[in-house]
Amino acid sequence: MHDSTPPPPSSPNPPSGPAPERGGDAVEREVAREIVGTVIAWYSKQLLLARRSGDEQSLEQLKEQRLECVEDQRRLDEAGPQGITRIATAYTARWKELDAATPPES
């Protein structure tokens, strides 16, 4: 049986598309939650790097962006199918941008 579950948020290769429609709102909501969680994990890592480097300007900006993601993740609890799809699509695109802009680790 093929497992099409996306990788966990700590994975460097999250899903590449919006939440699939394969079992109703609960499954879509969980996939969307994982996509948002992947983005939150990225911001958390960048926050740690900014703290270590003493980059206060980036630190504040990253905190605000991460908080926005956490709020969107909370919104998933009450979102309907269209809201879930909208959030999943937005965060899939956001992840692609963040991932493309992140230099590889050495």
C-alpha positions in Angstrom: 0.0 0.0 0.0 1.4 3.4 -1.0 1.6 5.9 1.9 0.9 9.4 0.5 1.2 11.0 3.9 3.5 14.1 3.8 6.8 14.0 5.7 6.9 15.3 9.3 7.5 19.1 9.8 11.1 18.5 10.5 11.6 17.0 7.1 13.4 19.1 4.5 11.0 17.9 1.8 7.4 18.7 2.7 4.5 18.1 0.4 4.6 19.9 -2.9 0.9 20.6 -3.4 -2.3 21.5 -1.6 -4.1 19.2 0.7 -5.3 16.2 -1.2 -9.0 15.4 -1.2 -8.9 11.8 0.0 -11.1 11.3 2.9 -12.8 14.4 4.0 -12.1 17.5 6.0 -10.2 15.7 8.8 -7.5 14.3 6.5 -7.2 17.6 4.6 -7.0 19.5 7.8 -4.2 17.3 9.1 -2.3 17.6 5.8 -2.7 21.4 5.9 -1.6 21.4 9.6 1.6 19.5 8.6 2.3 21.9 5.8 1.9 24.9 8.1 4.0 23.1 10.7 6.8 22.7 8.2 6.8 26.4 7.7 6.7 27.1 11.4 9.7 24.8 11.9 11.6 26.8 9.3 10.9 30.0 11.1 11.9 28.5 14.4 15.2 27.4 13.0 15.8 30.9 11.5 14.9 32.5 14.9 17.5 30.3 16.6 20.1 31.4 14.0 19.2 35.1 14.3 19.4 34.8 18.1 22.9 33.3 17.9 24.1 35.9 15.4 22.5 38.8 17.4 20.5 40.0 14.4 17.8 41.9 16.3 16.1 43.2 13.2 15.7 39.8 11.6 14.7 38.4 15.0 11.7 40.7 15.3 10.6 40.1 11.7 10.9 36.3 12.1 9.0 36.3 15.4 6.1 38.2 13.7 6.1 35.9 10.7 6.2 32.8 12.9 3.3 34.1 15.0 1.3 34.7 11.9 1.9 31.0 10.9 0.9 29.8 14.4 -2.4 31.8 14.1 -3.1 30.3 10.7 -2.5 26.8 12.1 -5.0 27.5 14.8 -7.5 28.8 12.2 -7.5 25.3 10.7 -9.5 24.0 13.6 -12.5 25.9 12.6 -11.9 26.3 8.8 -14.2 24.7 6.3 -13.1 22.9 3.2 -12.4 26.1 1.2 -10.4 27.6 4.1 -8.4 24.5 4.6 -7.5 24.4 0.9 -6.7 28.1 0.9 -4.3 27.7 3.8 -2.7 24.6 2.5 -2.2 26.2 -0.9 -0.8 29.4 0.5 1.6 27.5 2.8 2.8 25.2 0.1 3.7 28.2 -2.0 5.3 29.9 1.0 7.4 26.8 1.8 8.6 26.6 -1.8 9.8 30.3 -1.6 11.5 29.8 1.8 13.1 26.6 0.7 14.4 28.1 -2.5 15.8 31.1 -0.6 17.6 29.0 2.1 21.2 28.2 1.4 22.1 24.5 1.8 23.7 23.6 5.1 27.3 22.8 5.1 
